[in-house]
Amino acid sequence: MAAIDQTLVSGLLNATTPTGAAGIPGTYTGLGGTAMKVRLNTTLSTPSAAGTELTGTGYTAGGTAVPAASTASSAGSAVTLPATSALNWVNGSGGSWSIVSMDLTSSAGTRAWFGPFTGQPVVVANGNTFQIAVAGVSISLT
Amino acid sequence: MKAYDPPMSDIEAGTPIGWQVIDPDGNIVASGPITELQAVADYGQELYHVEEEESDGGN
């Protein structure tokens, strides 16, 4: 099941409950101030750990930075990404890629959200491009 | 390698495209729907059902 990283769960709980000093809300600053990244994995991610990260020419360890701001959630609506241009990875590894899941992380690699690609594993032959279309990923809380 | 610019018909027809695999000629060789990253907050619902069953048992 697609879901939310456990560290972020605790961050959300602590920031919205009286876990701070003298009963004030706690704080959560774990995702930093620079562009978030999409990390691709060859195995399923879980609530406690990311899947095994993809390797090989055409993929940069740690993932690819999201290039533009997504439309902010309003009245509980989902947030989608990428916002204005697709994300592309050209397989130059010499063999096929098998892509199973992704994580949305901070620029430093702290996980926030994760999920499997529908139809996974996605096999990307050498020379082919794996693309996440504009708004190809949707994130919501229900 | 040329950049791939998907035709609008690919996007507007049928299920919204979430991901796709494209060959060096720009042909789509595989695709899938939007990937949803979602947290399911069902604990409250489970508690509600437990309370409901306990209430029924007492009647």
N, CA and C atoms of all chains as a GROMACS GRO file, in nm:
protein
  603
    1MET      N    1   0.085  -0.119   0.000
    1MET     CA    2   0.000   0.000   0.000
    1MET      C    3   0.089   0.125   0.000
    2ALA      N    4   0.056   0.217  -0.084
    2ALA     CA    5   0.127   0.344  -0.081
    2ALA      C    6   0.100   0.412   0.052
    3ALA      N    7   0.198   0.480   0.103
    3ALA     CA    8   0.177   0.532   0.238
    3ALA      C    9   0.277   0.641   0.271
    4ILE      N   10   0.287   0.667   0.398
    4ILE     CA   11   0.364   0.779   0.450
    4ILE      C   12   0.476   0.724   0.538
    5ASP      N   13   0.592   0.784   0.526
    5ASP     CA   14   0.708   0.741   0.604
    5ASP      C   15   0.683   0.759   0.753
    6GLN      N   16   0.730   0.666   0.834
    6GLN     CA   17   0.705   0.671   0.978
    6GLN      C   18   0.764   0.795   1.045
    7THR      N   19   0.880   0.838   0.997
    7THR     CA   20   0.941   0.959   1.055
    7THR      C   21   0.852   1.080   1.032
    8LEU      N   22   0.793   1.087   0.912
    8LEU     CA   23   0.704   1.199   0.885
    8LEU      C   24   0.576   1.188   0.967
    9VAL      N   25   0.527   1.067   0.989
    9VAL     CA   26   0.410   1.047   1.075
    9VAL      C   27   0.437   1.107   1.212
   10SER      N   28   0.551   1.075   1.269
   10SER     CA   29   0.584   1.130   1.401
   10SER      C   30   0.597   1.281   1.394
   11GLY      N   31   0.657   1.331   1.286
   11GLY     CA   32   0.671   1.476   1.272
   11GLY      C   33   0.537   1.547   1.266
   12LEU      N   34   0.443   1.490   1.192
   12LEU     CA   35   0.311   1.550   1.182
   12LEU      C   36   0.239   1.545   1.316
   13LEU      N   37   0.250   1.431   1.384
   13LEU     CA   38   0.184   1.418   1.514
   13LEU      C   39   0.243   1.517   1.614
   14ASN      N   40   0.375   1.525   1.616
   14ASN     CA   41   0.440   1.612   1.715
   14ASN      C   42   0.412   1.759   1.688
   15ALA      N   43   0.401   1.795   1.560
   15ALA     CA   44   0.378   1.936   1.526
   15ALA      C   45   0.234   1.980   1.550
   16THR      N   46   0.146   1.885   1.573
   16THR     CA   47   0.004   1.920   1.589
   16THR      C   48  -0.053   1.873   1.722
   17THR      N   49   0.036   1.841   1.813
   17THR     CA   50  -0.007   1.801   1.947
   17THR      C   51   0.084   1.871   2.050
   18PRO      N   52   0.041   1.876   2.177
   18PRO     CA   53   0.118   1.954   2.277
   18PRO      C   54   0.242   1.879   2.325
   19THR      N   55   0.330   1.846   2.232
   19THR     CA   56   0.452   1.773   2.268
   19THR      C   57   0.571   1.866   2.291
   20GLY      N   58   0.551   1.997   2.269
   20GLY     CA   59   0.659   2.092   2.295
   20GLY      C   60   0.665   2.130   2.442
   21ALA      N   61   0.756   2.218   2.475
   21ALA     CA   62   0.772   2.262   2.614
   21ALA      C   63   0.644   2.326   2.666
   22ALA      N   64   0.607   2.293   2.788
   22ALA     CA   65   0.492   2.352   2.856
   22ALA      C   66   0.364   2.340   2.776
   23GLY      N   67   0.352   2.233   2.701
   23GLY     CA   68   0.226   2.206   2.632
   23GLY      C   69   0.206   2.276   2.499
   24ILE      N   70   0.307   2.345   2.447
   24ILE     CA   71   0.292   2.406   2.314
   24ILE      C   72   0.312   2.298   2.208
   25PRO      N   73   0.263   2.322   2.084
   25PRO     CA   74   0.285   2.221   1.980
   25PRO      C   75   0.433   2.197   1.956
   26GLY      N   76   0.467   2.076   1.924
   26GLY     CA   77   0.605   2.044   1.890
   26GLY      C   78   0.642   2.100   1.754
   27THR      N   79   0.766   2.082   1.713
   27THR     CA   80   0.812   2.135   1.585
   27THR      C   81   0.861   2.021   1.497
   28TYR      N   82   0.856   2.045   1.366
   28TYR     CA   83   0.909   1.948   1.271
   28TYR      C   84   0.978   2.023   1.159
   29THR      N   85   1.106   2.006   1.145
   29THR     CA   86   1.182   2.079   1.045
   29THR      C   87   1.268   1.984   0.963
   30GLY      N   88   1.225   1.861   0.950
   30GLY     CA   89   1.310   1.758   0.893
   30GLY      C   90   1.333   1.760   0.743
   31LEU      N   91   1.260   1.842   0.669
   31LEU     CA   92   1.269   1.833   0.523
   31LEU      C   93   1.350   1.945   0.460
   32GLY      N   94   1.405   2.036   0.538
   32GLY     CA   95   1.499   2.133   0.485
   32GLY      C   96   1.438   2.237   0.394
   33GLY      N   97   1.524   2.318   0.331
   33GLY     CA   98   1.475   2.432   0.255
   33GLY      C   99   1.514   2.434   0.109
   34THR      N  100   1.560   2.322   0.055
   34THR     CA  101   1.593   2.316  -0.087
   34THR      C  102   1.508   2.211  -0.156
   35ALA      N  103   1.518   2.206  -0.288
   35ALA     CA  104   1.425   2.127  -0.368
   35ALA      C  105   1.420   1.981  -0.326
   36MET      N  106   1.298   1.929  -0.318
   36MET     CA  107   1.279   1.787  -0.286
   36MET      C  108   1.322   1.701  -0.405
   37LYS      N  109   1.338   1.571  -0.380
   37LYS     CA  110   1.386   1.481  -0.485
   37LYS      C  111   1.293   1.360  -0.501
   38VAL      N  112   1.292   1.309  -0.623
   38VAL     CA  113   1.225   1.182  -0.652
   38VAL      C  114   1.332   1.075  -0.664
   39ARG      N  115   1.323   0.976  -0.577
   39ARG     CA  116   1.418   0.864  -0.574
   39ARG      C  117   1.350   0.741  -0.632
   40LEU      N  118   1.417   0.673  -0.724
   40LEU     CA  119   1.362   0.552  -0.786
   40LEU      C  120   1.423   0.428  -0.722
   41ASN      N  121   1.340   0.325  -0.704
   41ASN     CA  122   1.385   0.203  -0.636
   41ASN      C  123   1.355   0.078  -0.718
   42THR      N  124   1.437  -0.023  -0.697
   42THR     CA  125   1.418  -0.151  -0.766
   42THR      C  126   1.342  -0.250  -0.680
   43THR      N  127   1.309  -0.212  -0.557
   43THR     CA  128   1.224  -0.293  -0.469
   43THR      C  129   1.122  -0.201  -0.405
   44LEU      N  130   1.025  -0.259  -0.338
   44LEU     CA  131   0.921  -0.179  -0.275
   44LEU      C  132   0.974  -0.105  -0.153
   45SER      N  133   0.935   0.019  -0.139
   45SER     CA  134   0.960   0.092  -0.015
   45SER      C  135   0.857   0.051   0.089
   46THR      N  136   0.892   0.068   0.214
   46THR     CA  137   0.802   0.037   0.324
   46THR      C  138   0.790   0.161   0.413
   47PRO      N  139   0.697   0.158   0.511
   47PRO     CA  140   0.687   0.274   0.599
   47PRO      C  141   0.816   0.305   0.675
   48SER      N  142   0.897   0.204   0.698
   48SER     CA  143   1.018   0.226   0.778
   48SER      C  144   1.144   0.242   0.696
   49ALA      N  145   1.143   0.206   0.568
   49ALA     CA  146   1.266   0.214   0.489
   49ALA      C  147   1.237   0.225   0.341
   50ALA      N  148   1.325   0.297   0.272
   50ALA     CA  149   1.314   0.306   0.126
   50ALA      C  150   1.353   0.174   0.064
   51GLY      N  151   1.306   0.151  -0.058
   51GLY     CA  152   1.349   0.034  -0.133
   51GLY      C  153   1.494   0.049  -0.175
   52THR      N  154   1.544  -0.054  -0.242
   52THR     CA  155   1.681  -0.051  -0.292
   52THR      C  156   1.690   0.048  -0.408
   53GLU      N  157   1.777   0.144  -0.395
   53GLU     CA  158   1.782   0.251  -0.495
   53GLU      C  159   1.836   0.201  -0.628
   54LEU      N  160   1.779   0.254  -0.735
   54LEU     CA  161   1.825   0.224  -0.870
   54LEU      C  162   1.970   0.273  -0.886
   55THR      N  163   2.047   0.200  -0.965
   55THR     CA  164   2.184   0.242  -0.994
   55THR      C  165   2.209   0.232  -1.144
   56GLY      N  166   2.317   0.293  -1.189
   56GLY     CA  167   2.357   0.282  -1.328
   56GLY      C  168   2.358   0.416  -1.400
   57THR      N  169   2.427   0.418  -1.512
   57THR     CA  170   2.437   0.541  -1.591
   57THR      C  171   2.298   0.589  -1.631
   58GLY      N  172   2.271   0.715  -1.606
   58GLY     CA  173   2.140   0.771  -1.636
   58GLY      C  174   2.059   0.799  -1.511
   59TYR      N  175   2.106   0.745  -1.398
   59TYR     CA  176   2.038   0.772  -1.272
   59TYR      C  177   2.139   0.823  -1.171
   60THR      N  178   2.109   0.933  -1.107
   60THR     CA  179   2.197   0.992  -1.007
   60THR      C  180   2.155   0.946  -0.868
   61ALA      N  181   2.249   0.891  -0.794
   61ALA     CA  182   2.220   0.844  -0.659
   61ALA      C  183   2.158   0.956  -0.575
   62GLY      N  184   2.055   0.923  -0.501
   62GLY     CA  185   1.985   1.021  -0.420
   62GLY      C  186   1.859   1.074  -0.486
   63GLY      N  187   1.853   1.058  -0.618
   63GLY     CA  188   1.732   1.099  -0.689
   63GLY      C  189   1.748   1.228  -0.766
   64THR      N  190   1.639   1.269  -0.827
   64THR     CA  191   1.637   1.388  -0.912
   64THR      C  192   1.553   1.496  -0.847
   65ALA      N  193   1.606   1.618  -0.844
   65ALA     CA  194   1.534   1.729  -0.782
   65ALA      C  195   1.408   1.764  -0.861
   66VAL      N  196   1.303   1.792  -0.788
   66VAL     CA  197   1.179   1.837  -0.850
   66VAL      C  198   1.201   1.981  -0.896
   67PRO      N  199   1.179   2.010  -1.024
   67PRO     CA  200   1.225   2.138  -1.080
   67PRO      C  201   1.133   2.257  -1.056
   68ALA      N  202   1.012   2.238  -1.012
   68ALA     CA  203   0.920   2.351  -1.000
   68ALA      C  204   0.822   2.327  -0.887
   69ALA      N  205   0.762   2.436  -0.841
   69ALA     CA  206   0.668   2.427  -0.730
   69ALA      C  207   0.537   2.364  -0.774
   70SER      N  208   0.488   2.271  -0.695
   70SER     CA  209   0.356   2.214  -0.716
   70SER      C  210   0.251   2.311  -0.662
   71THR      N  211   0.130   2.300  -0.715
   71THR     CA  212   0.020   2.379  -0.662
   71THR      C  213  -0.011   2.332  -0.521
   72ALA      N  214  -0.017   2.426  -0.428
   72ALA     CA  215  -0.040   2.390  -0.289
   72ALA      C  216  -0.178   2.330  -0.269
   73SER      N  217  -0.189   2.242  -0.172
   73SER     CA  218  -0.318   2.184  -0.138
   73SER      C  219  -0.411   2.290  -0.082
   74SER      N  220  -0.538   2.278  -0.119
   74SER     CA  221  -0.639   2.370  -0.069
   74SER      C  222  -0.765   2.291  -0.038
   75ALA      N  223  -0.820   2.314   0.079
   75ALA     CA  224  -0.942   2.243   0.121
   75ALA      C  225  -0.924   2.091   0.113
   76GLY      N  226  -0.804   2.048   0.142
   76GLY     CA  227  -0.778   1.904   0.147
   76GLY      C  228  -0.746   1.840   0.014
   77SER      N  229  -0.729   1.920  -0.091
   77SER     CA  230  -0.702   1.860  -0.223
   77SER      C  231  -0.565   1.796  -0.228
   78ALA      N  232  -0.547   1.705  -0.323
   78ALA     CA  233  -0.419   1.638  -0.341
   78ALA      C  234  -0.315   1.735  -0.396
   79VAL      N  235  -0.190   1.705  -0.372
   79VAL     CA  236  -0.078   1.776  -0.435
   79VAL      C  237  -0.020   1.683  -0.540
   80THR      N  238   0.003   1.736  -0.660
   80THR     CA  239   0.059   1.653  -0.766
   80THR      C  240   0.197   1.704  -0.805
   81LEU      N  241   0.275   1.616  -0.863
   81LEU     CA  242   0.407   1.651  -0.913
   81LEU      C  243   0.445   1.554  -1.024
   82PRO      N  244   0.541   1.592  -1.110
   82PRO     CA  245   0.605   1.723  -1.121
   82PRO      C  246   0.507   1.826  -1.177
   83ALA      N  247   0.539   1.954  -1.154
   83ALA     CA  248   0.441   2.058  -1.181
   83ALA      C  249   0.436   2.102  -1.327
   84THR      N  250   0.549   2.130  -1.386
   84THR     CA  251   0.546   2.194  -1.518
   84THR      C  252   0.619   2.117  -1.627
   85SER      N  253   0.706   2.027  -1.591
   85SER     CA  254   0.777   1.949  -1.692
   85SER      C  255   0.800   1.808  -1.640
   86ALA      N  256   0.800   1.712  -1.731
   86ALA     CA  257   0.817   1.572  -1.692
   86ALA      C  258   0.957   1.547  -1.638
   87LEU      N  259   0.966   1.443  -1.557
   87LEU     CA  260   1.097   1.397  -1.509
   87LEU      C  261   1.142   1.280  -1.596
   88ASN      N  262   1.264   1.282  -1.644
   88ASN     CA  263   1.314   1.179  -1.735
   88ASN      C  264   1.445   1.120  -1.686
   89TRP      N  265   1.455   0.988  -1.704
   89TRP     CA  266   1.581   0.918  -1.678
   89TRP      C  267   1.609   0.830  -1.800
   90VAL      N  268   1.722   0.851  -1.865
   90VAL     CA  269   1.759   0.773  -1.982
   90VAL      C  270   1.854   0.662  -1.939
   91ASN      N  271   1.812   0.539  -1.960
   91ASN     CA  272   1.892   0.425  -1.917
   91ASN      C  273   2.013   0.407  -2.008
   92GLY      N  274   2.130   0.435  -1.954
   92GLY     CA  275   2.254   0.414  -2.027
   92GLY      C  276   2.344   0.314  -1.956
   93SER      N  277   2.282   0.228  -1.876
   93SER     CA  278   2.357   0.137  -1.790
   93SER      C  279   2.413   0.017  -1.865
   94GLY      N  280   2.359  -0.009  -1.984
   94GLY     CA  281   2.402  -0.127  -2.058
   94GLY      C  282   2.312  -0.248  -2.038
   95GLY      N  283   2.224  -0.239  -1.940
   95GLY     CA  284   2.126  -0.346  -1.914
   95GLY      C  285   1.991  -0.285  -1.884
   96SER      N  286   1.892  -0.370  -1.860
   96SER     CA  287   1.758  -0.320  -1.832
   96SER      C  288   1.746  -0.271  -1.688
   97TRP      N  289   1.664  -0.170  -1.670
   97TRP     CA  290   1.626  -0.128  -1.536
   97TRP      C  291   1.493  -0.196  -1.500
   98SER      N  292   1.475  -0.225  -1.374
   98SER     CA  293   1.347  -0.273  -1.323
   98SER      C  294   1.307  -0.178  -1.210
   99ILE      N  295   1.213  -0.089  -1.240
   99ILE     CA  296   1.174   0.015  -1.145
   99ILE      C  297   1.045  -0.025  -1.076
  100VAL      N  298   1.045  -0.024  -0.945
  100VAL     CA  299   0.933  -0.076  -0.867
  100VAL      C  300   0.860   0.034  -0.789
  101SER      N  301   0.935   0.121  -0.724
  101SER     CA  302   0.871   0.220  -0.637
  101SER      C  303   0.949   0.350  -0.638
  102MET      N  304   0.893   0.450  -0.574
  102MET     CA  305   0.960   0.579  -0.562
  102MET      C  306   0.941   0.634  -0.421
  103ASP      N  307   1.033   0.721  -0.384
  103ASP     CA  308   1.021   0.796  -0.260
  103ASP      C  309   1.032   0.944  -0.294
  104LEU      N  310   0.954   1.025  -0.225
  104LEU     CA  311   0.971   1.170  -0.232
  104LEU      C  312   1.048   1.210  -0.107
  105THR      N  313   1.166   1.266  -0.126
  105THR     CA  314   1.254   1.293  -0.012
  105THR      C  315   1.294   1.441  -0.009
  106SER      N  316   1.354   1.480   0.103
  106SER     CA  317   1.418   1.611   0.109
  106SER      C  318   1.544   1.606   0.023
  107SER      N  319   1.605   1.722   0.003
  107SER     CA  320   1.728   1.725  -0.077
  107SER      C  321   1.838   1.643  -0.010
  108ALA      N  322   1.828   1.626   0.121
  108ALA     CA  323   1.928   1.549   0.194
  108ALA      C  324   1.891   1.402   0.204
  109GLY      N  325   1.777   1.364   0.150
  109GLY     CA  326   1.740   1.223   0.149
  109GLY      C  327   1.644   1.180   0.257
  110THR      N  328   1.593   1.273   0.336
  110THR     CA  329   1.494   1.236   0.437
  110THR      C  330   1.361   1.204   0.369
  111ARG      N  331   1.308   1.088   0.395
  111ARG     CA  332   1.187   1.044   0.328
  111ARG      C  333   1.062   1.114   0.380
  112ALA      N  334   0.970   1.138   0.288
  112ALA     CA  335   0.841   1.191   0.327
  112ALA      C  336   0.729   1.097   0.283
  113TRP      N  337   0.723   1.069   0.154
  113TRP     CA  338   0.616   0.987   0.097
  113TRP      C  339   0.678   0.879   0.008
  114PHE      N  340   0.604   0.773  -0.009
  114PHE     CA  341   0.653   0.668  -0.098
  114PHE      C  342   0.536   0.592  -0.158
  115GLY      N  343   0.562   0.517  -0.262
  115GLY     CA  344   0.458   0.433  -0.321
  115GLY      C  345   0.512   0.354  -0.438
  116PRO      N  346   0.443   0.245  -0.473
  116PRO     CA  347   0.482   0.166  -0.589
  116PRO      C  348   0.427   0.228  -0.716
  117PHE      N  349   0.495   0.204  -0.828
  117PHE     CA  350   0.439   0.244  -0.956
  117PHE      C  351   0.335   0.141  -0.996
  118THR      N  352   0.220   0.188  -1.037
  118THR     CA  353   0.117   0.097  -1.083
  118THR      C  354   0.170   0.018  -1.203
  119GLY      N  355   0.154  -0.112  -1.196
  119GLY     CA  356   0.205  -0.197  -1.303
  119GLY      C  357   0.349  -0.239  -1.283
  120GLN      N  358   0.406  -0.206  -1.167
  120GLN     CA  359   0.545  -0.242  -1.141
  120GLN      C  360   0.563  -0.394  -1.141
  121PRO      N  361   0.681  -0.443  -1.176
  121PRO     CA  362   0.800  -0.366  -1.208
  121PRO      C  363   0.794  -0.308  -1.350
  122VAL      N  364   0.844  -0.187  -1.364
  122VAL     CA  365   0.850  -0.122  -1.494
  122VAL      C  366   0.989  -0.152  -1.552
  123VAL      N  367   0.991  -0.224  -1.662
  123VAL     CA  368   1.118  -0.262  -1.724
  123VAL      C  369   1.156  -0.157  -1.828
  124VAL      N  370   1.275  -0.102  -1.812
  124VAL     CA  371   1.324   0.002  -1.902
  124VAL      C  372   1.450  -0.051  -1.969
  125ALA      N  373   1.440  -0.084  -2.095
  125ALA     CA  374   1.554  -0.140  -2.166
  125ALA      C  375   1.665  -0.036  -2.181
  126ASN      N  376   1.787  -0.085  -2.199
  126ASN     CA  377   1.899   0.006  -2.220
  126ASN      C  378   1.871   0.097  -2.339
  127GLY      N  379   1.892   0.226  -2.321
  127GLY     CA  380   1.866   0.324  -2.426
  127GLY      C  381   1.729   0.387  -2.419
  128ASN      N  382   1.638   0.325  -2.345
  128ASN     CA  383   1.504   0.382  -2.330
  128ASN      C  384   1.497   0.480  -2.214
  129THR      N  385   1.390   0.556  -2.213
  129THR     CA  386   1.369   0.661  -2.112
  129THR      C  387   1.254   0.625  -2.022
  130PHE      N  388   1.273   0.638  -1.892
  130PHE     CA  389   1.162   0.628  -1.797
  130PHE      C  390   1.119   0.770  -1.765
  131GLN      N  391   0.990   0.796  -1.781
  131GLN     CA  392   0.940   0.932  -1.763
  131GLN      C  393   0.823   0.933  -1.665
  132ILE      N  394   0.828   1.027  -1.571
  132ILE     CA  395   0.711   1.057  -1.488
  132ILE      C  396   0.648   1.182  -1.547
  133ALA      N  397   0.525   1.167  -1.594
  133ALA     CA  398   0.458   1.277  -1.663
  133ALA      C  399   0.422   1.389  -1.566
  134VAL      N  400   0.393   1.506  -1.621
  134VAL     CA  401   0.344   1.617  -1.539
  134VAL      C  402   0.220   1.571  -1.463
  135ALA      N  403   0.221   1.594  -1.333
  135ALA     CA  404   0.113   1.550  -1.243
  135ALA      C  405   0.099   1.398  -1.241
  136GLY      N  406   0.206   1.328  -1.272
  136GLY     CA  407   0.202   1.182  -1.274
  136GLY      C  408   0.203   1.119  -1.137
  137VAL      N  409   0.232   1.199  -1.036
  137VAL     CA  410   0.230   1.151  -0.898
  137VAL      C  411   0.133   1.238  -0.818
  138SER      N  412   0.044   1.174  -0.744
  138SER     CA  413  -0.056   1.245  -0.665
  138SER      C  414  -0.042   1.206  -0.518
  139ILE      N  415  -0.043   1.306  -0.432
  139ILE     CA  416  -0.023   1.283  -0.289
  139ILE      C  417  -0.141   1.342  -0.213
  140SER      N  418  -0.203   1.259  -0.130
  140SER     CA  419  -0.318   1.308  -0.056
  140SER      C  420  -0.329   1.241   0.080
  141LEU      N  421  -0.406   1.300   0.167
  141LEU     CA  422  -0.436   1.243   0.299
  141LEU      C  423  -0.585   1.222   0.306
  142THR      N  424  -0.627   1.100   0.336
  142THR     CA  425  -0.770   1.074   0.344
  142THR      C  426  -0.804   1.016   0.479
  143MET      N  427   2.026   1.239  -2.855
  143MET     CA  428   1.889   1.188  -2.844
  143MET      C  429   1.791   1.305  -2.834
  144LYS      N  430   1.684   1.297  -2.909
  144LYS     CA  431   1.588   1.408  -2.907
  144LYS      C  432   1.502   1.403  -2.782
  145ALA      N  433   1.459   1.520  -2.740
  145ALA     CA  434   1.370   1.526  -2.625
  145ALA      C  435   1.232   1.479  -2.669
  146TYR      N  436   1.164   1.408  -2.580
  146TYR     CA  437   1.032   1.358  -2.615
  146TYR      C  438   0.924   1.455  -2.571
  147ASP      N  439   0.839   1.490  -2.665
  147ASP     CA  440   0.728   1.580  -2.636
  147ASP      C  441   0.599   1.504  -2.666
  148PRO      N  442   0.531   1.451  -2.564
  148PRO     CA  443   0.415   1.366  -2.590
  148PRO      C  444   0.303   1.443  -2.658
  149PRO      N  445   0.240   1.383  -2.759
  149PRO     CA  446   0.126   1.448  -2.821
  149PRO      C  447   0.012   1.461  -2.722
  150MET      N  448  -0.068   1.566  -2.735
  150MET     CA  449  -0.176   1.589  -2.640
  150MET      C  450  -0.275   1.473  -2.639
  151SER      N  451  -0.288   1.404  -2.753
  151SER     CA  452  -0.384   1.294  -2.758
  151SER      C  453  -0.347   1.185  -2.659
  152ASP      N  454  -0.218   1.167  -2.634
  152ASP     CA  455  -0.175   1.068  -2.537
  152ASP      C  456  -0.223   1.103  -2.398
  153ILE      N  457  -0.230   1.231  -2.371
  153ILE     CA  458  -0.263   1.276  -2.237
  153ILE      C  459  -0.413   1.290  -2.217
  154GLU      N  460  -0.482   1.335  -2.322
  154GLU     CA  461  -0.623   1.366  -2.306
  154GLU      C  462  -0.713   1.243  -2.318
  155ALA      N  463  -0.664   1.139  -2.386
  155ALA     CA  464  -0.750   1.023  -2.410
  155ALA      C  465  -0.736   0.921  -2.298
  156GLY      N  466  -0.847   0.876  -2.245
  156GLY     CA  467  -0.846   0.767  -2.149
  156GLY      C  468  -0.786   0.802  -2.015
  157THR      N  469  -0.729   0.702  -1.951
  157THR     CA  470  -0.673   0.718  -1.817
  157THR      C  471  -0.554   0.813  -1.820
  158PRO      N  472  -0.547   0.905  -1.725
  158PRO     CA  473  -0.432   0.996  -1.721
  158PRO      C  474  -0.301   0.918  -1.708
  159ILE      N  475  -0.201   0.963  -1.782
  159ILE     CA  476  -0.072   0.894  -1.782
  159ILE      C  477   0.010   0.938  -1.662
  160GLY      N  478   0.061   0.844  -1.588
  160GLY     CA  479   0.147   0.876  -1.475
  160GLY      C  480   0.294   0.858  -1.509
  161TRP      N  481   0.323   0.744  -1.575
  161TRP     CA  482   0.461   0.718  -1.615
  161TRP      C  483   0.459   0.653  -1.752
  162GLN      N  484   0.571   0.662  -1.822
  162GLN     CA  485   0.583   0.595  -1.950
  162GLN      C  486   0.728   0.563  -1.979
  163VAL      N  487   0.746   0.461  -2.061
  163VAL     CA  488   0.878   0.423  -2.109
  163VAL      C  489   0.883   0.456  -2.258
  164ILE      N  490   0.988   0.528  -2.298
  164ILE     CA  491   0.997   0.582  -2.433
  164ILE      C  492   1.125   0.532  -2.498
  165ASP      N  493   1.114   0.483  -2.621
  165ASP     CA  494   1.236   0.436  -2.688
  165ASP      C  495   1.310   0.555  -2.752
  166PRO      N  496   1.431   0.530  -2.803
  166PRO     CA  497   1.511   0.641  -2.857
  166PRO      C  498   1.445   0.713  -2.974
  167ASP      N  499   1.347   0.651  -3.039
  167ASP     CA  500   1.278   0.716  -3.150
  167ASP      C  501   1.158   0.798  -3.102
  168GLY      N  502   1.133   0.796  -2.973
  168GLY     CA  503   1.022   0.873  -2.920
  168GLY      C  504   0.892   0.796  -2.911
  169ASN      N  505   0.896   0.668  -2.936
  169ASN     CA  506   0.776   0.586  -2.927
  169ASN      C  507   0.753   0.540  -2.783
  170ILE      N  508   0.628   0.544  -2.740
  170ILE     CA  509   0.594   0.495  -2.606
  170ILE      C  510   0.583   0.343  -2.611
  171VAL      N  511   0.665   0.276  -2.533
  171VAL     CA  512   0.664   0.129  -2.534
  171VAL      C  513   0.590   0.072  -2.414
  172ALA      N  514   0.567   0.154  -2.312
  172ALA     CA  515   0.488   0.110  -2.197
  172ALA      C  516   0.443   0.234  -2.122
  173SER      N  517   0.331   0.223  -2.053
  173SER     CA  518   0.283   0.337  -1.974
  173SER      C  519   0.194   0.288  -1.862
  174GLY      N  520   0.173   0.374  -1.763
  174GLY     CA  521   0.088   0.339  -1.651
  174GLY      C  522   0.017   0.463  -1.598
  175PRO      N  523  -0.085   0.441  -1.517
  175PRO     CA  524  -0.163   0.554  -1.466
  175PRO      C  525  -0.090   0.630  -1.356
  176ILE      N  526  -0.154   0.734  -1.308
  176ILE     CA  527  -0.098   0.818  -1.203
  176ILE      C  528  -0.064   0.735  -1.080
  177THR      N  529   0.051   0.762  -1.023
  177THR     CA  530   0.095   0.696  -0.901
  177THR      C  531   0.045   0.776  -0.782
  178GLU      N  532  -0.026   0.709  -0.692
  178GLU     CA  533  -0.082   0.778  -0.575
  178GLU      C  534  -0.002   0.744  -0.451
  179LEU      N  535   0.048   0.848  -0.386
  179LEU     CA  536   0.116   0.833  -0.258
  179LEU      C  537   0.018   0.881  -0.154
  180GLN      N  538  -0.030   0.790  -0.072
  180GLN     CA  539  -0.145   0.824   0.012
  180GLN      C  540  -0.133   0.760   0.149
  181ALA      N  541  -0.170   0.834   0.249
  181ALA     CA  542  -0.178   0.778   0.383
  181ALA      C  543  -0.324   0.750   0.414
  182VAL      N  544  -0.350   0.636   0.471
  182VAL     CA  545  -0.487   0.597   0.501
  182VAL      C  546  -0.509   0.610   0.651
  183ALA      N  547  -0.595   0.701   0.691
  183ALA     CA  548  -0.620   0.725   0.833
  183ALA      C  549  -0.744   0.648   0.875
  184ASP      N  550  -0.726   0.517   0.900
  184ASP     CA  551  -0.842   0.434   0.928
  184ASP      C  552  -0.851   0.389   1.073
  185TYR      N  553  -0.762   0.437   1.157
  185TYR     CA  554  -0.764   0.392   1.296
  185TYR      C  555  -0.891   0.437   1.367
  186GLY      N  556  -0.932   0.560   1.341
  186GLY     CA  557  -1.054   0.611   1.403
  186GLY      C  558  -1.175   0.530   1.362
  187GLN      N  559  -1.179   0.489   1.236
  187GLN     CA  560  -1.291   0.409   1.188
  187GLN      C  561  -1.293   0.273   1.258
  188GLU      N  562  -1.176   0.215   1.277
  188GLU     CA  563  -1.170   0.085   1.344
  188GLU      C  564  -1.221   0.096   1.487
  189LEU      N  565  -1.181   0.202   1.556
  189LEU     CA  566  -1.227   0.221   1.692
  189LEU      C  567  -1.378   0.238   1.696
  190TYR      N  568  -1.432   0.311   1.598
  190TYR     CA  569  -1.575   0.333   1.592
  190TYR      C  570  -1.649   0.200   1.580
  191HIS      N  571  -1.595   0.113   1.494
  191HIS     CA  572  -1.661  -0.016   1.475
  191HIS      C  573  -1.656  -0.100   1.602
  192VAL      N  574  -1.545  -0.096   1.674
  192VAL     CA  575  -1.534  -0.171   1.798
  192VAL      C  576  -1.638  -0.123   1.899
  193GLU      N  577  -1.649   0.010   1.910
  193GLU     CA  578  -1.747   0.064   2.005
  193GLU      C  579  -1.889   0.024   1.966
  194GLU      N  580  -1.914   0.022   1.834
  194GLU     CA  581  -2.047  -0.013   1.785
  194GLU      C  582  -2.081  -0.158   1.820
  195GLU      N  583  -1.981  -0.247   1.800
  195GLU     CA  584  -2.005  -0.388   1.830
  195GLU      C  585  -2.029  -0.411   1.979
  196GLU      N  586  -1.950  -0.340   2.062
  196GLU     CA  587  -1.967  -0.354   2.207
  196GLU      C  588  -2.105  -0.306   2.249
  197SER      N  589  -2.149  -0.198   2.186
  197SER     CA  590  -2.279  -0.143   2.219
  197SER      C  591  -2.391  -0.241   2.182
  198ASP      N  592  -2.372  -0.302   2.060
  198ASP     CA  593  -2.473  -0.400   2.016
  198ASP      C  594  -2.481  -0.519   2.112
  199GLY      N  595  -2.361  -0.561   2.161
  199GLY     CA  596  -2.358  -0.677   2.248
  199GLY      C  597  -2.430  -0.652   2.380
  200GLY      N  598  -2.435  -0.528   2.421
  200GLY     CA  599  -2.496  -0.498   2.549
  200GLY      C  600  -2.647  -0.490   2.542
  201ASN      N  601  -2.702  -0.482   2.420
  201ASN     CA  602  -2.846  -0.464   2.408
  201ASN      C  603  -2.922  -0.594   2.409
   0.00000   0.00000   0.00000
